[in-house]
Amino acid sequence: MVSRIDRNVVVETALRLLNESGLDGLTLRRIAKELDVQAPALYWHFKNKQELLDEMATEIFRRLFRATMPEGGPGADGRWPSWREMVFQTCVVLRRELLRYRDGGKVVSGTRMTDDTFAAPMELFLSHFLAAGYTLPEASRAWWTAYNYTVGLVIEEQSVHPDPEHPEVRDPSYDQDDRERRLGRTYPLAAQAGRTLFDDVEEAFEAGLQIIVAGIEANHLKRLGS
């Protein structure tokens, strides 16, 4: 029996239960049962489920930033070789870390950070763009676009491959063969696109990320030439 709980204990338990039941099955009541306390005890720490989700998302980002920047950055000087490498590598790690949690994309989407954990890495990310001649508005939009692309793709990916322990297993409701039979005669291109998008999600993700990086650079060069 847990004799004393605090916010950290509640969040750790919630993240563990998230992988068992998903976001819809995660309730304060279930967390309280796991901790062997009465549900009202949790309300000392979180007024509602949204407050708990905010703290869970913040903890996921704390772990993410520790994974990507153990000593303040990826290189000896705390910087990536270029802004392109920075965008690509940080988004790859972001996707990988979110996939460790069932519904990880949904947990961080639309939540509010409960502390300033995000500020130091964002400062570093933006500085790479500014060092390459980008304006702060350009840099902010570029990073926001890459970040939201990554989170959005994770949400889609986890709808097809929901179990982080068995990422190779698809949700039975998504049957690629059935999809192709239904769409093939009337919408042959849409039918065939499904395999490109969902058979190798990692390849599709990295291809999309390359498109975003190319677009960021193209827009910047267009601004310089105008």
Secondary structure in CASP SS format (residue, H / E / C, confidence):
PFRMAT SS
TARGET T0000
AUTHOR 0000-0000-0000
METHOD secondary structure of the structure
MODEL  1
M C 1.00
V C 1.00
S C 1.00
R C 1.00
I C 1.00
D C 1.00
R H 1.00
N H 1.00
V H 1.00
V H 1.00
V H 1.00
E H 1.00
T H 1.00
A H 1.00
L H 1.00
R H 1.00
L H 1.00
L H 1.00
N H 1.00
E H 1.00
S H 1.00
G H 1.00
L H 1.00
D H 1.00
G H 1.00
L C 1.00
T C 1.00
L H 1.00
R H 1.00
R H 1.00
I H 1.00
A H 1.00
K H 1.00
E H 1.00
L H 1.00
D C 1.00
V C 1.00
Q C 1.00
A H 1.00
P H 1.00
A H 1.00
L H 1.00
Y H 1.00
W H 1.00
H C 1.00
F C 1.00
K C 1.00
N C 1.00
K H 1.00
Q H 1.00
E H 1.00
L H 1.00
L H 1.00
D H 1.00
E H 1.00
M H 1.00
A H 1.00
T H 1.00
E H 1.00
I H 1.00
F H 1.00
R H 1.00
R H 1.00
L H 1.00
F H 1.00
R H 1.00
A H 1.00
T H 1.00
M C 1.00
P C 1.00
E C 1.00
G C 1.00
G C 1.00
P C 1.00
G C 1.00
A C 1.00
D C 1.00
G C 1.00
R C 1.00
W C 1.00
P C 1.00
S C 1.00
W H 1.00
R H 1.00
E H 1.00
M H 1.00
V H 1.00
F H 1.00
Q H 1.00
T H 1.00
C H 1.00
V H 1.00
V H 1.00
L H 1.00
R H 1.00
R H 1.00
E H 1.00
L H 1.00
L C 1.00
R C 1.00
Y C 1.00
R C 1.00
D C 1.00
G H 1.00
G H 1.00
K H 1.00
V H 1.00
V H 1.00
S C 1.00
G C 1.00
T C 1.00
R C 1.00
M C 1.00
T C 1.00
D C 1.00
D C 1.00
T C 1.00
F C 1.00
A H 1.00
A H 1.00
P H 1.00
M H 1.00
E H 1.00
L H 1.00
F H 1.00
L H 1.00
S H 1.00
H H 1.00
F H 1.00
L H 1.00
A H 1.00
A C 1.00
G C 1.00
Y C 1.00
T C 1.00
L H 1.00
P H 1.00
E H 1.00
A H 1.00
S H 1.00
R H 1.00
A H 1.00
W H 1.00
W H 1.00
T H 1.00
A H 1.00
Y H 1.00
N H 1.00
Y H 1.00
T H 1.00
V H 1.00
G H 1.00
L H 1.00
V H 1.00
I H 1.00
E H 1.00
E H 1.00
Q H 1.00
S H 1.00
V H 1.00
H C 1.00
P C 1.00
D C 1.00
P C 1.00
E C 1.00
H C 1.00
P C 1.00
E C 1.00
V C 1.00
R C 1.00
D C 1.00
P C 1.00
S C 1.00
Y C 1.00
D C 1.00
Q H 1.00
D H 1.00
D H 1.00
R H 1.00
E H 1.00
R H 1.00
R H 1.00
L H 1.00
G C 1.00
R C 1.00
T C 1.00
Y C 1.00
P H 1.00
L H 1.00
A H 1.00
A H 1.00
Q H 1.00
A H 1.00
G H 1.00
R H 1.00
T H 1.00
L H 1.00
F H 1.00
D C 1.00
D C 1.00
V H 1.00
E H 1.00
E H 1.00
A H 1.00
F H 1.00
E H 1.00
A H 1.00
G H 1.00
L H 1.00
Q H 1.00
I H 1.00
I H 1.00
V H 1.00
A H 1.00
G H 1.00
I H 1.00
E H 1.00
A H 1.00
N H 1.00
H H 1.00
L H 1.00
K H 1.00
R H 1.00
L H 1.00
G H 1.00
S C 1.00
END
